[in-house]
Amino acid sequence: MDKRHYIHCRGGRLGGTADTSAADVDDIITALRADTRGHLILYFHGGLVSRKAGLEIAERLTPLCLGGGHPVFYVWESGAWETIRNNLLELAVEPVFSAATSSAIAPLSGLPANRSANSTLGCSSLRLRAEASWSRTLMVSPN
């Protein structure tokens, strides 16, 4: 797909592991200035859309939009997996996520499920106890 017709960001940022750089945005602006139709069509997809699905939607809709102006599709990775991957550190401090993981990890920590493992043991201590439990339970291949 022509990079002058989409902006892809990851975790709300351009560059890095996202397909679009600041130079790509400059190219979009240059293309817009040269476009004699004088119209910009912005498309922001709905939630729970992966990068692949967002680009497929953009490819499918681009021909339909070209008659009315210069389409730019904003591809924000918002699929369930992308959201977790991109926001893992932020999720770790969210109260709902913390409560859910505390309940799920309670059997590994030796604490009752209704008690906050994070506040009682501290995150590092809980993680170490959980890792020790998993290492006894699972056989991990070094490869």
Steps between C-alpha positions, in 0.01 A plus 500: 500500500622849415637656821355835393159356587546368852653579835587203718588550864576262781426592859395845380843573351650532155831346406672226693306181432219685318503516119463877485781743574493878524645510146203293378261757651694773318448304176124483570490878549698554178252275314207692649643833388543365147150348488282721276174364646559702816337249734644280771308189602601371845396152608541382857408134542302364793642303790646151518675528165845355441759666278435243227122548511535880507719498189265255323208734569705795372592314180137403441365854559770705326357455147156603625639821653732616222223675305422733789845594623823373648421220749718448807421202720612512860599145597523483876576152626202436722447127471473314830856360478648830377331691780641265764847496340517878453365583845638222718682732739198728536271200551712372788407800717129511409283407803276258304798324340681488832196346672458243221865397502506490879207257495659291227842491669373454856531119484866538403571753773327310780266795571119484501346612169309786666820656636718726288822318435660812354438711811590226748815355348608768260514445129860369490450252778180367344666468160792308646269262686289450187810436288627247753164320495490494120858378469414203723184431300616550141789348312657780300712428196820709482440553126 
